């Protein structure tokens, strides 16, 4: 509902919020999978919905569900994806080089010749990294991750969030929906949604203080003390809105 934000190239942004707050809907509006019913999404000043064909090859998307066939090896999964997603004149040696770099980046080289679930099943964290690798092999400029760390233990979640931060440091724009808040400190900015309203957009380290709580996990309970629209209006009057939305928008 009337969400306004700016994400700069090479930033790692986390979207979180209460259940049913619109996190996946917002993500799908930003990546063009489900165009918004009103408003605009601009990529470098160009309307995404009107020029989707020009941008779609540069957009990577990792959904909540697994996107790899479980009976083939990790390397073959990436090879098939590369053939489908990379330009038709990409040589076999170039594809192989791409795959090697991606496998090394997601720390799966030693698992590359194993089938996803036979005879030696991958762990939950490794499977998540395979899904990520499938998208990375197409070398997208912007990467959308819908609960890519869901169901992982705290240690693996931390490693994945560090990996996403490293990808952003390499120049990719990374946008991640998550329910797990322990490791959001690795991102540049967080967008907090509540019943369809953007109620905070700014550094994760400042979010708890903005809501007057000690820990970020306490924000959800705090949000229930007022209507979502009230929180949204409060944010639009805040210094964080002026700094991270209005000022950035005026630069473009």
Buried (B, 14 or more C-beta within 10 A) or exposed (E): EEBEBBBEEBBBBBBBBBEEBBBBBBBBBBBBBEBBEEEEBEBEEEEBBEEBEEBEBBBBBBBBEBBBEBEEBBBBBBBBBBEEBBEEEEEEEEBBEBBBEBBEBBBBBEBBEBBBBEEEEBEBBBBBBBBBBBBBBBBBBBBBBBBBBBBBEEEBBBBBBEBBBBBBEEEBBBBBBBEBBEBBBBBBBBBBBBBBBBBBBBBBEBBBEBBEBEEBEEBBEEBEEEEBBEBBBBBBEBEBBEEBBEEBEEEE
